[in-house]
């Protein structure tokens, strides 16, 4: 079974093709990705209307490139998957519109996939795929969650952020330092030149006794420190020019200290979840999962605890079509998708779609 997948939830246009024949993990036959980072940099963040228009421009050329890479013809595709949500409504509609229209033209099924489930299952495309069950740390720009995963569609939420996600903490701290978009990777690069012990930022909810997260207070602490270093009034407005009076080393030290705080919370909460679950396997997924310090500290903590840790390949940490096609393939293998063509060409998206709702609907 060959499944073509489309991802267009935010600022990456991704297309991929997997082979989900048989019981083995679906095999990636080809994928292509276009990032809109350069386009959005001038605005300091994603502009939804521009994102949607760019998806329209990119999706068909990317599809042609994937089919050529895989040496597969359109009429050899058995199903088409697309990101149904969560994400930007307009951007989601581009992917779903192309996928459903193509499916109707070919007489093939179109299936809507949860964006976070795609991230959650993406490590199955790595050279060292996990096995069920495992604890998953799903950490990205908009989500920070710990989940117990017993199988495809069998997810139990263990903890989540009550305010800002870890990725937001990276991005907002970067903005306070006057760094460009995307802020998270820029802050991580700068942190490599700084002293992580220079400033002791709070580790929110580190000793809360549960597996929830909170990063809003850390952002406030970074703002206060930047103002102090810039000799600004503590009650002054949070604008990007606040970091201008800081030296390069001060910025690097703030970046390193902020990153250390975020990573320490993620690592300790993840290891607490593994211990509480009694499982010996941890999966890390989402864009922040590419962070070098996070991987180093998780590797060390898991080695000490005798726990296996798995990550997606670095090029599959960000949003991509491969994770959407893979999730559809795994769901089909688990009997969780209706692969007929009658009544399934729905043209709808779910900009807000809790993963817990998906799990409960999967039974």
HELIX and SHEET records of a PDB file:
HELIX    1   1 UNK A   37  UNK A   40  1                                   4    
HELIX    2   2 UNK A   41  UNK A   43  5                                   3    
HELIX    3   3 UNK A   48  UNK A   70  1                                  23    
HELIX    4   4 UNK A   74  UNK A   76  5                                   3    
HELIX    5   5 UNK A   89  UNK A  106  1                                  18    
HELIX    6   6 UNK A  115  UNK A  121  1                                   7    
HELIX    7   7 UNK A  122  UNK A  125  5                                   4    
HELIX    8   8 UNK A  166  UNK A  176  1                                  11    
HELIX    9   9 UNK A  183  UNK A  191  1                                   9    
HELIX   10  10 UNK A  216  UNK A  229  1                                  14    
HELIX   11  11 UNK A  240  UNK A  245  5                                   6    
HELIX   12  12 UNK A  248  UNK A  277  1                                  30    
HELIX   13  13 UNK A  287  UNK A  290  5                                   4    
HELIX   14  14 UNK A  292  UNK A  305  1                                  14    
HELIX   15  15 UNK A  314  UNK A  316  5                                   3    
HELIX   16  16 UNK A  321  UNK A  333  1                                  13    
HELIX   17  17 UNK A  355  UNK A  362  1                                   8    
SHEET    1   A 5 UNK A  27  UNK A  35  0                                        
SHEET    2   A 5 UNK A  12  UNK A  19 -1                                        
SHEET    3   A 5 UNK A   2  UNK A   7 -1                                        
SHEET    4   A 5 UNK A  79  UNK A  85  1                                        
SHEET    5   A 5 UNK A 109  UNK A 114  1                                        
SHEET    1   B 5 UNK A 154  UNK A 160  0                                        
SHEET    2   B 5 UNK A 144  UNK A 151 -1                                        
SHEET    3   B 5 UNK A 134  UNK A 139 -1                                        
SHEET    4   B 5 UNK A 281  UNK A 285  1                                        
SHEET    5   B 5 UNK A 308  UNK A 311  1                                        
END                                                                             
